[in-house]
Amino acid sequence: MIAAIEAGQADVAIDLTLQHWDLSRDQLEKYVRPDPLPLDVISMKDRRNAI
């Protein structure tokens, strides 16, 4: 991306940026919106040895 920007190749820089975003999107979405806890989680007060 940097080389494309330095060379003034806007189309290449945009294409590379979009490709990078596609690769990173899943990980970013998991960080921002993690999977919910399962509904069958036993509450801590119901388990003496729960950690």
C-alpha positions in Angstrom: 0.0 0.0 0.0 2.7 2.4 0.9 4.6 1.8 -2.3 1.5 2.4 -4.3 0.8 5.6 -2.5 4.3 6.8 -2.9 4.2 6.0 -6.6 0.9 7.9 -7.0 -1.0 4.7 -7.9 -4.3 5.5 -6.2 -6.2 2.7 -7.9 -3.7 0.1 -6.7 -3.6 1.6 -3.2 -7.4 1.5 -3.0 -7.5 -2.1 -4.3 -4.9 -3.2 -1.7 -6.6 -1.4 1.1 -9.9 -3.1 0.3 -8.2 -6.5 0.1 -6.6 -5.9 3.5 -9.9 -4.9 5.0 -11.5 -8.1 3.6 -8.8 -10.2 5.3 -9.1 -8.3 8.6 -12.9 -7.9 8.8 -13.8 -11.2 10.5 -11.2 -10.7 13.3 -12.3 -7.1 13.9 -16.0 -8.0 14.1 -15.2 -10.8 16.6 -13.4 -8.2 18.7 -16.1 -5.6 18.5 -19.0 -8.0 18.8 -18.0 -11.3 20.4 -20.2 -14.4 20.3 -22.8 -14.4 23.1 -22.4 -16.9 25.9 -24.4 -20.1 25.5 -27.8 -20.1 27.2 -27.1 -23.3 29.2 -24.4 -21.6 31.4 -24.9 -22.6 35.0 -24.9 -19.7 37.3 -21.9 -19.3 39.7 -24.1 -19.5 42.8 -25.4 -22.9 41.7 -21.9 -24.4 41.6 -19.7 -24.6 44.6 -16.5 -25.4 42.7 -17.1 -23.0 39.8 -14.1 -21.0 38.9 
